[in-house]
């Protein structure tokens, strides 16, 4: 609200919003732009995706008309860029975005960005860009809790003139624990079957229309492991993927390798790439070291169990 009311005039510049898919990043970016236009707090509002920025940049080079490109983006009072994680595709687009960012920032113009992860976790970005992204306000959107998911379902149903039974709403909400978009999709399928068969929305109809829905275990990624390890051992992502041989950092790095190998299904080469471009033989060495420690050190085994819990892996699944 503060950014929309006074773009470029608060300490929230840039404003970076990050979350997993389907939690409202794009909605918030567009809401800020709409507010600025409707209330006159910004005259020239530019909303783009990172892919569109890259496409425009490539087109301007091909047509040898960089002047128009520069004018379009550097004259903005408010620049809204969605899905900045895609900037890693080309070095040239990152360089141009860096200069655009600096020009707007120095002229006290507002910059709002969205990404699928926090700036330090963005891969393939120049350090100077990551630094710029973090000089304002960085805010994450968490997955909605059960009560919020129920409220969303109830509200969406009311918009269609439908009153959802509390038990039905809770059942759908419990299954869809992370993605609001999928939550709404489930409601649409239930309502469609209800209208098609002219039956009321009951638990029986929900189970019939959503037979494939059941609480499936979360797919663990190497990034999930690295984030959990960094938080657990209080080390930075840069230290973890860097070259430091301090005992605490080296131990955390080996545990990251072991958990990534046993939980994610990622290849050794992929795990090594995520951990600072290390060779697969280094990953094997790290995993064997933890396997050996687990047999003799109860504390290491306990820490692994705690980490699995934080990552969201059940004991049965870990086994």
N, C-alpha and C positions, 0 to 999 in steps of 0.2 A: 504494500500500500504506500509506503514511504517513497519507494522508487518511482511509482506511477504518479504520485502527487508532485514530486520535485526531482525529475530525472536529471542526473548529473550533479545535483546539489547536496547529496548526502554522502556519507562515508561508505555507502553500499555500492561502490562502483570500482570494478565490475561486480555484478551480482550473478553468481554461478549457482545453478540449481542442478542437482544430480539425483538420479534414482534409477531403479530398474524400469523395464518397459511397463506401460499401462498405468502409471501412477499420477499422471497429470502435468508433466513438465511442459509439453507443448501448450496445453490449456492455459497454464500460468503465464507463459511468454505472450501468448496472444491476448490474454486478459489485460496485461500491462500495456500492450500497444493500443488496445481498444480504449482503455481509460485515458491514456494520453491524448489520443485523437479527439475523443468525445468531450474532454474537459479542457483542451487547449494547452496542456502542460508541455507538449512537444509538437512541433509542426511537421517535421520530416521524419516519419517513422519507417524504418526499413526492417522487415521480417524476412529472414531467409533460413534455409538449412545449410549446413556446411557443404553438402554436395552441390547445392546451387551456387555457392560462392566459388567453389572449385571449377564448376562448369563455366561460370561467367569469366573467371580468370583465364581459363584455357582458350575460350572464345576470343577474348580481347587480345591475347597473344597471336592467335591465328589471323585475326583481322588487323593486327598491328595498330590497335586503338586502345591503349592503356588509359588514355585521358578520360574516356567515358566511364571506364570501370572505376577509376580513382574518384571521379566526381560523384558517382552513384553512392559509394559506400562511405567516403570521408566527409560528405556533406550532411550525413544523418545527424539528427538531434538525439535519436534513440535507435540503437542497433540491436536487434534481437536475432541471435544465431542459435539455431536448434541443432542438436546432435553433433557437437564439436569433435567428438571422438573420431569422426571420419576425416579430419584434417591430416591424419598421418599419411594419407594416400600420396601426396606430392610435397616435395620440399619447397617448391616455388610458391604454392598456395599458402603454406605456413609462413613463409617469409613475407608475403604480401599482407596476410592477415595481421602479422606482427606490426607492420608499419601502419596499417589501418587502425589497429587497436591504439597504438601510441598517439596517432593524430587526434583521434576522438577523445581519448583520455586527457590529453594535454589541453584540449579546448573545452573540457568539462562537459562533454557529451556522455550520455548514459549508455553503458554496454551491459546487456543481459545475455547470458549464455546457458545452455543446457547440455548435459552429458549423461552417459550411462554409468559413470563412476566418478569418484572424487578426483580432482586434478592430479594429485600425486600418483594415481593409478593409471592415468592416461598413457598409453604406450606409443612410442614413436614420435613424441613431441620434443621440440627443442627445450632445454631447461629454461631459457629466457621467457618462453611462452607460458610454461607451467608457473613460473614466478609471477608473471603478470596476472594469471587467472586467480592467484591466491592473495592478491593485494587488496581485495575488497571483501565482500561477504560471500562465503561458500556455504550453501545450505542443502542438506540432504532430505529427501522425502522418504519416510519409512513406509513400509506396507501397512495398510489400515488394520486396526485390531478388529476383533469379531463384532463388537458393538457398532463400529463404524461401517463395516461391511453390511450388516443387517440394515442399518439406517439408509445406506445407499440403495440397497435392493427395494426397501419399502418406498423410498422416494421415487425411484424409477417406475415402480409399479403404479403408484398413485398418479404419476403423470399420464399413464395410459388408462386411468379410471379403474384400476384393479386394486383390490384390497388383499394383501398377502397375509396368510395365517402366520403367526409368529414362529411356529414349529417349522413350517415350510421355508421361511426366510432364513432361519438359523441353519437348517440342513444345507441349503445351497451355499450360505456364507462360510460354513465350516469346511466345505470342500475346496472352495476357491480362497486360498489364504493369502495370496500375494498380488494378483493381478486384477485390477478393477475392470479392465477391458473384458477379460474372460468372465468375470462375475456378471457383467451386464449381458454378455453373450449367452450365458446359461439361462438368465431370466427370459431373454427373447425366445429361446427354444421352448421353454416351458409354456410361455404365453401362446406361442404359435400352435403347439399341440392342443392346448386348451380350447383355442378358437376353432381349430380344425375339427376336433371331435366333439365340440360343444359340451365339454365337461368342466366342472369346477377344478381349480388348482388345489390338489390334495397331495399328500406325501406319495400316494400310489402313482399319481400322474407324473410327479417330479422324477421318481425312480424310473418310470417308463420312458420319459423324454430324455433323461440323462443317464442311460444305463452304463456308460463307459466311465462315468465320473466316480472316482474313489481316490482317497488320499494316497497319492503315489509319492515315493521318496524323492526328495529334492536331488536334482542332478548337481553334484559337487564339481566345482571347477578349481583349477590351480589358483586362480585369483582369490577364491573363497578361502583356500588354505593359507595363502600368504597374508591376507588381511587378518585372519584369526591369530596366526603366529605372531605377527607384529604387535597386535594388541595384547596378547597374552604375555609376551616377554618384554613388552615396552621398548621395542626397537623400531626404528624408522624403516620404511620400504627401501629407501636408498641404501641404508646400511645392510639390509638383508640381501639385496641383489648386488651389492658392491664387493670390494676386495678385502674388507677388514677381516683380520684373523683373531680378533678378540674372542675369548672363550664363549662369552654369552651370545655374541652374534653368530659365530661359527656353529655353535650348538643349535641355535634357532634355525639356521640355514639347513643343517642336516635333517632336522625334524620336518622342515618344510618339504624337503625332497622325499622323505619317507612317507609322509601323509599324502603327498601328491601322487606318489606311485601306488599306494594302497587304496586310495579313496576315489581318485578321479578317472582312472582309466586312460589318462594322457600318456603319450609315449615319452620315453626317457629324453628324447631330443626336444620335445615340446616343453617338458619340465625344465630342462637346462636353459632353454631360450627364455622362459619366464623368469628364471633366476639369474638374469644378467648375461645371458648368452654362454652359459657353461656347457662343456662337452658332456655327452651322455655317460662317459666313464666316470666323470666327477660325481654325477648323480648316483651312479651305482655304488661308488665308494661311500657317499654320504648315507645311503640307505642301509648298507651293510654295517656301518658304524652304529646306527640306531638299533638295528636288529640285534647286534651283539650287546649293547647296553641294556636293552629291555630284559635280557636273560639274567642279568646280574644286578641291575639297579631298579629297585621298586619305585623310586621317585620318578624316573623317566617314564615308566609304564603308567604311573598315575597321571603325569602331565599329558601323556598322549590321550588317555581316556577323557581328561578334562577338555582337551582341544577338540576331540571328536564331538563332544557334547556341544561345544560352542559353534562348531561348523554345522551341526545338525544331523549327526550320524548316530543311529541307534547302536546299541551294543551288538545286537544280532547281525546287523548289516556290516559293522566293522569286522566282525569275525569272519 
